[in-house]
């Protein structure tokens, strides 16, 4: 928008208000002055608010955050025990079985997600 267009409306509004204010007012017509003053103030205030809204910066782009990573502490321990059991540690094999027994509520989930840990049960 050009500078000329920005200031043409307020200037025109003030000229009209000044012309109306210059008309002779009588005691019978006491509302003319209040109306002209209110119209002038409303026009100038509207233009100032419009310019303030037009000059504000655009809103920042939305922040996209990655989904949180769910870390299963129990599974990492289960995986470590399984690896030690496969390496030949009898103690790790017993601890592996006990660990599964202690966490029966998660056993079905672990079997679905990591069937390779339970290959010994397929025989």
HELIX and SHEET records of a PDB file:
HELIX    1   1 UNK A    3  UNK A   21  1                                  19    
HELIX    2   2 UNK A   31  UNK A   54  1                                  24    
HELIX    3   3 UNK A   73  UNK A   86  1                                  14    
HELIX    4   4 UNK A   90  UNK A  102  1                                  13    
HELIX    5   5 UNK A  104  UNK A  113  1                                  10    
HELIX    6   6 UNK A  115  UNK A  122  5                                   8    
END                                                                             
